[in-house]
Amino acid sequence: MASRHQKSGPRYEAGQTMKKKKKKKKKKKKKKKKSSALRQISFYFSWLVHWRTFLDGFSSLWIERSLQRIHLSTTSIVQAILYR
C-alpha cells in the first residue's frame, strides 16, 4: 500500500509536507444597534457638518470674488476721477 503523504521531492525537502492546514473561521462581532433617535441625530449632525464645510468654502469664494469686483470697480472710478 502506498503511503498517503509525499516523503521525497522538492516540496518535502524544502520543509513543506503535502498536508493542508485547516483555516480557522473568524467569528464576526455583532455590532450594537444604535437607537433610531441616536442614529437620526448622528446623521443630522454629519449632514450639517458636511454642508457647513461646503457652504463655508462656497461663501468664502463668493465673498472673495465680490470683493475683487468691488475693488476693480472702485479703482476704475478713482482712476476715472483722477485722470480725467
Secondary structure, DSSP 4 states (H G I P E B T S, - for coil): ---SS--SSHHHHTT--SPPPPPPPPPPPPPPPPPHHHHHHHHHHHHHHHHHHHHHHHHHHHHHHHHHHHHHHHHHHHHHHHT-
